[in-house]
Amino acid sequence: MTEVDTYCGRCGEAYADRDHLDCDTALALEPPRYCTRCRRRMVVQIVPTGWSARCSEHGELSGGNAPG
């Protein structure tokens, strides 16, 4: 979690609402589904070499060796 992260990337709930240890553990292996800045559902593409996730407001994230 960084300074601008307000929402959980896995469940979309506010970080302040509850403990997100399970979500943080799962996000080590899977892409985020929600934008951590605005809570929008992201468009996620998983490829054999990694993943990319795009928020319509905040742009694209990627993990593994996926382009982006």
N, CA, C and O atoms as CSV, one atom per row, in Angstrom:
chain,resi,resn,atom,element,x,y,z
A,1,MET,N,N,0.853,-1.179,0.000
A,1,MET,CA,C,0.000,0.000,0.000
A,1,MET,C,C,0.896,1.238,0.000
A,1,MET,O,O,1.852,1.325,0.770
A,2,THR,N,N,0.575,2.189,-0.867
A,2,THR,CA,C,1.323,3.446,-0.916
A,2,THR,C,C,0.464,4.570,-0.360
A,2,THR,O,O,-0.674,4.346,0.052
A,3,GLU,N,N,1.007,5.770,-0.351
A,3,GLU,CA,C,0.293,6.919,0.215
A,3,GLU,C,C,-1.029,7.203,-0.490
A,3,GLU,O,O,-1.980,7.646,0.154
A,4,VAL,N,N,-1.112,6.959,-1.796
A,4,VAL,CA,C,-2.332,7.271,-2.531
A,4,VAL,C,C,-3.324,6.115,-2.532
A,4,VAL,O,O,-4.454,6.283,-2.991
A,5,ASP,N,N,-2.931,4.938,-2.028
A,5,ASP,CA,C,-3.846,3.800,-1.983
A,5,ASP,C,C,-4.896,4.025,-0.902
A,5,ASP,O,O,-4.577,4.134,0.282
A,6,THR,N,N,-6.141,4.092,-1.325
A,6,THR,CA,C,-7.249,4.282,-0.406
A,6,THR,C,C,-8.103,3.026,-0.338
A,6,THR,O,O,-8.685,2.713,0.701
A,7,TYR,N,N,-8.171,2.304,-1.466
A,7,TYR,CA,C,-9.015,1.121,-1.578
A,7,TYR,C,C,-8.170,-0.120,-1.845
A,7,TYR,O,O,-7.070,-0.037,-2.390
A,8,CYS,N,N,-8.703,-1.253,-1.455
A,8,CYS,CA,C,-8.041,-2.538,-1.673
A,8,CYS,C,C,-8.155,-2.917,-3.151
A,8,CYS,O,O,-9.236,-2.823,-3.732
A,9,GLY,N,N,-7.065,-3.337,-3.752
A,9,GLY,CA,C,-7.059,-3.737,-5.152
A,9,GLY,C,C,-7.754,-5.057,-5.422
A,9,GLY,O,O,-8.060,-5.370,-6.572
A,10,ARG,N,N,-8.008,-5.831,-4.387
A,10,ARG,CA,C,-8.658,-7.129,-4.574
A,10,ARG,C,C,-10.163,-7.069,-4.332
A,10,ARG,O,O,-10.942,-7.536,-5.162
A,11,CYS,N,N,-10.586,-6.488,-3.182
A,11,CYS,CA,C,-12.015,-6.492,-2.848
A,11,CYS,C,C,-12.691,-5.144,-3.095
A,11,CYS,O,O,-13.919,-5.074,-3.151
A,12,GLY,N,N,-11.907,-4.073,-3.244
A,12,GLY,CA,C,-12.465,-2.761,-3.516
A,12,GLY,C,C,-12.930,-1.986,-2.300
A,12,GLY,O,O,-13.372,-0.845,-2.433
A,13,GLU,N,N,-12.841,-2.581,-1.110
A,13,GLU,CA,C,-13.256,-1.880,0.099
A,13,GLU,C,C,-12.156,-0.935,0.567
A,13,GLU,O,O,-10.990,-1.108,0.213
A,14,ALA,N,N,-12.524,0.053,1.354
A,14,ALA,CA,C,-11.557,1.010,1.889
A,14,ALA,C,C,-10.591,0.300,2.834
A,14,ALA,O,O,-10.997,-0.557,3.619
A,15,TYR,N,N,-9.318,0.660,2.755
A,15,TYR,CA,C,-8.322,0.062,3.643
A,15,TYR,C,C,-8.642,0.325,5.107
A,15,TYR,O,O,-8.343,-0.509,5.962
A,16,ALA,N,N,-9.239,1.460,5.404
A,16,ALA,CA,C,-9.531,1.823,6.790
A,16,ALA,C,C,-10.679,0.999,7.382
A,16,ALA,O,O,-10.820,0.941,8.604
A,17,ASP,N,N,-11.504,0.359,6.539
A,17,ASP,CA,C,-12.681,-0.354,7.028
A,17,ASP,C,C,-12.368,-1.658,7.749
A,17,ASP,O,O,-13.069,-2.026,8.692
A,18,ARG,N,N,-11.317,-2.365,7.315
A,18,ARG,CA,C,-11.020,-3.665,7.920
A,18,ARG,C,C,-9.590,-4.082,7.587
A,18,ARG,O,O,-8.888,-3.402,6.838
A,19,ASP,N,N,-9.176,-5.199,8.152
A,19,ASP,CA,C,-7.856,-5.755,7.890
A,19,ASP,C,C,-7.862,-6.418,6.510
A,19,ASP,O,O,-8.765,-7.196,6.202
A,20,HIS,N,N,-6.879,-6.120,5.692
A,20,HIS,CA,C,-6.808,-6.663,4.340
A,20,HIS,C,C,-5.606,-7.587,4.155
A,20,HIS,O,O,-5.056,-7.679,3.058
A,21,LEU,N,N,-5.205,-8.260,5.211
A,21,LEU,CA,C,-4.058,-9.160,5.133
A,21,LEU,C,C,-4.287,-10.276,4.119
A,21,LEU,O,O,-3.387,-10.597,3.343
A,22,ASP,N,N,-5.483,-10.871,4.116
A,22,ASP,CA,C,-5.793,-11.929,3.142
A,22,ASP,C,C,-5.741,-11.392,1.715
A,22,ASP,O,O,-5.230,-12.056,0.813
A,23,CYS,N,N,-6.268,-10.201,1.517
A,23,CYS,CA,C,-6.248,-9.584,0.186
A,23,CYS,C,C,-4.814,-9.302,-0.254
A,23,CYS,O,O,-4.446,-9.577,-1.396
A,24,ASP,N,N,-4.008,-8.755,0.650
A,24,ASP,CA,C,-2.622,-8.445,0.312
A,24,ASP,C,C,-1.846,-9.709,-0.042
A,24,ASP,O,O,-1.010,-9.694,-0.945
A,25,THR,N,N,-2.119,-10.800,0.666
A,25,THR,CA,C,-1.469,-12.078,0.374
A,25,THR,C,C,-1.885,-12.581,-1.013
A,25,THR,O,O,-1.040,-13.034,-1.785
A,26,ALA,N,N,-3.171,-12.503,-1.328
A,26,ALA,CA,C,-3.668,-12.961,-2.626
A,26,ALA,C,C,-3.129,-12.103,-3.765
A,26,ALA,O,O,-2.855,-12.619,-4.848
A,27,LEU,N,N,-2.970,-10.792,-3.533
A,27,LEU,CA,C,-2.477,-9.894,-4.582
A,27,LEU,C,C,-1.016,-10.155,-4.937
A,27,LEU,O,O,-0.531,-9.669,-5.959
A,28,ALA,N,N,-0.322,-10.906,-4.113
A,28,ALA,CA,C,1.047,-11.298,-4.467
A,28,ALA,C,C,1.035,-12.293,-5.618
A,28,ALA,O,O,2.039,-12.446,-6.315
A,29,LEU,N,N,-0.102,-12.979,-5.827
A,29,LEU,CA,C,-0.204,-14.011,-6.863
A,29,LEU,C,C,-1.180,-13.678,-7.987
A,29,LEU,O,O,-1.138,-14.306,-9.045
A,30,GLU,N,N,-2.048,-12.711,-7.776
A,30,GLU,CA,C,-3.064,-12.382,-8.779
A,30,GLU,C,C,-3.110,-10.879,-9.021
A,30,GLU,O,O,-2.664,-10.102,-8.176
A,31,PRO,N,N,-3.643,-10.463,-10.165
A,31,PRO,CA,C,-3.706,-9.022,-10.461
A,31,PRO,C,C,-4.786,-8.325,-9.644
A,31,PRO,O,O,-5.741,-8.966,-9.204
A,32,PRO,N,N,-4.647,-7.032,-9.439
A,32,PRO,CA,C,-5.705,-6.280,-8.758
A,32,PRO,C,C,-6.930,-6.185,-9.648
A,32,PRO,O,O,-6.807,-6.149,-10.873
A,33,ARG,N,N,-8.087,-6.145,-9.058
A,33,ARG,CA,C,-9.349,-6.035,-9.808
A,33,ARG,C,C,-9.959,-4.648,-9.683
A,33,ARG,O,O,-10.782,-4.250,-10.507
A,34,TYR,N,N,-9.555,-3.910,-8.651
A,34,TYR,CA,C,-10.075,-2.570,-8.412
A,34,TYR,C,C,-8.924,-1.573,-8.363
A,34,TYR,O,O,-7.833,-1.902,-7.897
A,35,CYS,N,N,-9.165,-0.357,-8.841
A,35,CYS,CA,C,-8.181,0.710,-8.750
A,35,CYS,C,C,-8.056,1.112,-7.280
A,35,CYS,O,O,-9.062,1.349,-6.612
A,36,THR,N,N,-6.838,1.189,-6.782
A,36,THR,CA,C,-6.621,1.517,-5.373
A,36,THR,C,C,-6.805,3.004,-5.085
A,36,THR,O,O,-6.844,3.412,-3.924
A,37,ARG,N,N,-6.919,3.809,-6.129
A,37,ARG,CA,C,-7.095,5.255,-5.938
A,37,ARG,C,C,-8.547,5.686,-6.021
A,37,ARG,O,O,-8.960,6.595,-5.301
A,38,CYS,N,N,-9.348,5.042,-6.900
A,38,CYS,CA,C,-10.723,5.516,-7.098
A,38,CYS,C,C,-11.797,4.426,-6.955
A,38,CYS,O,O,-12.988,4.724,-7.038
A,39,ARG,N,N,-11.390,3.180,-6.744
A,39,ARG,CA,C,-12.294,2.041,-6.538
A,39,ARG,C,C,-13.028,1.590,-7.802
A,39,ARG,O,O,-13.951,0.780,-7.722
A,40,ARG,N,N,-12.634,2.099,-8.949
A,40,ARG,CA,C,-13.258,1.632,-10.189
A,40,ARG,C,C,-12.811,0.203,-10.476
A,40,ARG,O,O,-11.677,-0.172,-10.177
A,41,ARG,N,N,-13.696,-0.583,-11.051
A,41,ARG,CA,C,-13.360,-1.932,-11.497
A,41,ARG,C,C,-12.454,-1.777,-12.711
A,41,ARG,O,O,-12.764,-1.008,-13.620
A,42,MET,N,N,-11.339,-2.499,-12.733
A,42,MET,CA,C,-10.383,-2.370,-13.825
A,42,MET,C,C,-10.563,-3.468,-14.858
A,42,MET,O,O,-11.072,-4.547,-14.557
A,43,VAL,N,N,-10.136,-3.176,-16.081
A,43,VAL,CA,C,-10.101,-4.157,-17.152
A,43,VAL,C,C,-8.787,-4.912,-16.983
A,43,VAL,O,O,-7.712,-4.317,-17.054
A,44,VAL,N,N,-8.871,-6.221,-16.759
A,44,VAL,CA,C,-7.688,-7.029,-16.469
A,44,VAL,C,C,-7.478,-8.033,-17.596
A,44,VAL,O,O,-8.414,-8.700,-18.038
A,45,GLN,N,N,-6.232,-8.125,-18.053
A,45,GLN,CA,C,-5.867,-9.124,-19.053
A,45,GLN,C,C,-4.717,-9.946,-18.497
A,45,GLN,O,O,-3.686,-9.413,-18.087
A,46,ILE,N,N,-4.921,-11.268,-18.494
A,46,ILE,CA,C,-3.893,-12.184,-18.005
A,46,ILE,C,C,-3.327,-12.939,-19.196
A,46,ILE,O,O,-4.071,-13.515,-19.990
A,47,VAL,N,N,-2.010,-12.932,-19.314
A,47,VAL,CA,C,-1.307,-13.639,-20.383
A,47,VAL,C,C,-0.303,-14.579,-19.722
A,47,VAL,O,O,-0.027,-14.440,-18.530
A,48,PRO,N,N,0.244,-15.527,-20.468
A,48,PRO,CA,C,1.182,-16.484,-19.860
A,48,PRO,C,C,2.392,-15.836,-19.177
A,48,PRO,O,O,2.966,-16.421,-18.259
A,49,THR,N,N,2.779,-14.649,-19.613
A,49,THR,CA,C,3.967,-14.011,-19.048
A,49,THR,C,C,3.666,-12.989,-17.957
A,49,THR,O,O,4.597,-12.405,-17.401
A,50,GLY,N,N,2.396,-12.756,-17.634
A,50,GLY,CA,C,2.057,-11.783,-16.603
A,50,GLY,C,C,0.643,-11.270,-16.751
A,50,GLY,O,O,-0.240,-12.001,-17.200
A,51,TRP,N,N,0.418,-10.032,-16.381
A,51,TRP,CA,C,-0.916,-9.442,-16.440
A,51,TRP,C,C,-0.815,-7.937,-16.631
A,51,TRP,O,O,0.225,-7.322,-16.394
A,52,SER,N,N,-1.946,-7.359,-17.072
A,52,SER,CA,C,-2.077,-5.906,-17.121
A,52,SER,C,C,-3.483,-5.563,-16.644
A,52,SER,O,O,-4.433,-6.306,-16.888
A,53,ALA,N,N,-3.600,-4.430,-15.963
A,53,ALA,CA,C,-4.888,-3.966,-15.453
A,53,ALA,C,C,-4.988,-2.475,-15.751
A,53,ALA,O,O,-4.048,-1.721,-15.498
A,54,ARG,N,N,-6.141,-2.048,-16.294
A,54,ARG,CA,C,-6.290,-0.661,-16.712
A,54,ARG,C,C,-7.496,-0.017,-16.037
A,54,ARG,O,O,-8.612,-0.532,-16.103
A,55,CYS,N,N,-7.249,1.117,-15.388
A,55,CYS,CA,C,-8.305,1.952,-14.822
A,55,CYS,C,C,-8.612,3.040,-15.841
A,55,CYS,O,O,-7.692,3.635,-16.402
A,56,SER,N,N,-9.877,3.306,-16.086
A,56,SER,CA,C,-10.243,4.324,-17.076
A,56,SER,C,C,-9.805,5.723,-16.637
A,56,SER,O,O,-9.653,6.608,-17.479
A,57,GLU,N,N,-9.601,5.937,-15.351
A,57,GLU,CA,C,-9.198,7.237,-14.835
A,57,GLU,C,C,-7.692,7.356,-14.587
A,57,GLU,O,O,-7.114,8.412,-14.843
A,58,HIS,N,N,-7.049,6.296,-14.095
A,58,HIS,CA,C,-5.672,6.375,-13.632
A,58,HIS,C,C,-4.651,5.602,-14.461
A,58,HIS,O,O,-3.472,5.577,-14.106
A,59,GLY,N,N,-5.070,4.976,-15.547
A,59,GLY,CA,C,-4.120,4.326,-16.430
A,59,GLY,C,C,-3.878,2.860,-16.131
A,59,GLY,O,O,-4.714,2.192,-15.524
A,60,GLU,N,N,-2.722,2.363,-16.565
A,60,GLU,CA,C,-2.433,0.946,-16.587
A,60,GLU,C,C,-1.345,0.547,-15.601
A,60,GLU,O,O,-0.381,1.276,-15.371
A,61,LEU,N,N,-1.535,-0.640,-15.025
A,61,LEU,CA,C,-0.551,-1.304,-14.184
A,61,LEU,C,C,-0.195,-2.617,-14.873
A,61,LEU,O,O,-0.981,-3.117,-15.678
A,62,SER,N,N,0.962,-3.181,-14.578
A,62,SER,CA,C,1.288,-4.492,-15.116
A,62,SER,C,C,2.162,-5.245,-14.130
A,62,SER,O,O,2.798,-4.658,-13.254
A,63,GLY,N,N,2.175,-6.565,-14.297
A,63,GLY,CA,C,2.980,-7.415,-13.437
A,63,GLY,C,C,3.556,-8.560,-14.238
A,63,GLY,O,O,3.062,-8.867,-15.322
A,64,GLY,N,N,4.579,-9.189,-13.729
A,64,GLY,CA,C,5.250,-10.239,-14.485
A,64,GLY,C,C,6.003,-9.613,-15.631
A,64,GLY,O,O,6.585,-8.541,-15.466
A,65,ASN,N,N,6.011,-10.242,-16.779
A,65,ASN,CA,C,6.678,-9.720,-17.964
A,65,ASN,C,C,5.692,-9.222,-19.008
A,65,ASN,O,O,6.030,-9.103,-20.185
A,66,ALA,N,N,4.462,-8.928,-18.569
A,66,ALA,CA,C,3.443,-8.465,-19.502
A,66,ALA,C,C,3.786,-7.071,-20.018
A,66,ALA,O,O,4.350,-6.258,-19.286
A,67,PRO,N,N,3.447,-6.791,-21.276
A,67,PRO,CA,C,3.690,-5.451,-21.796
A,67,PRO,C,C,2.859,-4.421,-21.062
A,67,PRO,O,O,1.750,-4.713,-20.613
A,68,GLY,N,N,3.396,-3.209,-20.938
A,68,GLY,CA,C,2.605,-2.161,-20.323
A,68,GLY,C,C,3.282,-1.485,-19.271
A,68,GLY,O,O,2.723,-0.572,-18.663
